[in-house]
């Protein structure tokens, strides 16, 4: 089995990436914050299919967490992550320290200002997408990515990345990989590790509520208000669930709409105990 290369400095990572391009190879980037699970592996596999060289990044990006969020307790398990990446045949992993990415004097941030960061998680987590856009731009530059791979679970993040990649003329193809679910229906997430067995069972209500909405849509229901109500009513049946939002917007423009007449994102954020989970489906 080929060995996974580990880079912790920007200089080394860029030199490796430049050498791959010089050898005529294409680079696929899978940005992650680590605590890798099967969902991340679906990104690696998509990148492997589409590119000669696969680079994963493992970096818990401080700039995308709010002051009362879980930056400190976010699971960090780099040795186990490396084992998974190696077993998957990933070529290299970029794992910098925060000071390497944001050295003293750092002062440049990317903000997407066309409204798509004002809704859903953008509205609840001020500054979150500014942090994501900044780090993803840096990661694309550092790894010289030709293609980048993101999961649909963070569908708003994918819309934001597509927007700034187009706006800044970055030469990177952005790919969205379908949500990876456990057999139970629960969308895989590093944050699932925060939940007790009882909470994990309660969390199945997220995918159940979205399935109920999809069933209603497939039976001809197109009204956004009704589809949101079907979802919220199902969520309300679970006593451990506290709704943060249930919303429906056109996708990827994330414009409000009364009816599903074009692709639309039905997205939910729900607290199960102290754990905030997100999930979504695309209708239309
Ligand atoms: O989706 C994530 O894990 C993060 O937001 C990302 C894209 C790795 C940026 O830190």
Boltz pocket constraint, residues with backbone or C-beta under 6 A from the ligand:
constraints:
  - pocket:
      binder: B
      contacts: [[A, 31], [A, 32], [A, 33], [A, 57], [A, 59], [A, 61], [A, 64], [A, 131], [A, 132], [A, 135], [A, 136], [A, 154], [A, 157]]
      max_distance: 6.0
